[in-house]
Amino acid sequence: MWEIFQFYKGMINMLKTIISYIPSWQVFVQTFIVFFIPYLMSKLFNWIQTSKEEWE
C-alpha cells in the first residue's frame, strides 16, 4: 500500500513540474498580438489589393 502512495506522490510531483513550464495566459495573449494580428492585417491588405485590381 505504501508503494502505491509513493508512486502517486511521485506522479503528482512530476505533473506539477510539467505544469510549471506552461506559461501563463498573458504569454498566449502576447503571442496572439505579435503573430496573429499582423497575419490578419496582411490578409486584409492582400484582399483589398485583389479587389482593387478586379475593379480596374
C-alpha positions as CSV (number, residue, x, y, z in Angstrom):
1,M,0.0,0.0,0.0
2,W,2.8,2.4,0.9
3,E,4.5,1.8,-2.5
4,I,1.3,2.8,-4.3
5,F,1.1,6.0,-2.3
6,Q,4.7,6.8,-3.1
7,F,4.1,6.1,-6.8
8,Y,1.1,8.5,-6.9
9,K,3.0,11.1,-4.9
10,G,5.8,10.9,-7.5
11,M,3.3,11.2,-10.3
12,I,1.8,14.3,-8.8
13,N,5.2,15.9,-8.3
14,M,6.0,15.1,-12.0
15,L,2.8,16.7,-13.1
16,K,3.4,19.8,-11.0
17,T,6.9,20.1,-12.6
18,I,5.5,19.8,-16.1
19,I,2.7,22.3,-15.4
20,S,5.2,24.8,-14.0
21,Y,6.7,25.0,-17.5
22,I,3.4,26.0,-19.2
23,P,3.4,29.8,-19.5
24,S,0.6,32.0,-18.1
25,W,-2.3,33.3,-20.2
26,Q,-0.6,36.6,-20.7
27,V,2.1,35.0,-22.8
28,F,-0.6,33.5,-25.1
29,V,-2.2,36.9,-25.4
30,Q,1.1,38.5,-26.4
31,T,1.7,35.7,-28.9
32,F,-1.7,36.4,-30.4
33,I,-0.9,40.1,-30.7
34,V,2.6,39.6,-32.1
35,F,1.8,36.9,-34.7
36,F,-1.9,36.6,-35.5
37,I,-2.9,40.3,-35.8
38,P,-0.1,41.1,-38.3
39,Y,-1.1,38.0,-40.3
40,L,-4.7,39.2,-40.4
41,M,-3.6,42.7,-41.5
42,S,-1.6,41.1,-44.2
43,K,-4.6,39.1,-45.4
44,L,-6.8,42.2,-45.3
45,F,-4.4,44.3,-47.4
46,N,-4.0,41.5,-49.8
47,W,-7.8,41.2,-50.1
48,I,-8.0,45.0,-50.7
49,Q,-5.3,44.9,-53.3
50,T,-7.0,42.0,-55.1
51,S,-10.4,43.6,-55.1
52,K,-8.9,46.9,-56.3
53,E,-7.3,45.1,-59.3
54,E,-10.7,43.4,-60.1
55,W,-12.4,46.8,-60.3
56,E,-9.8,48.2,-62.8
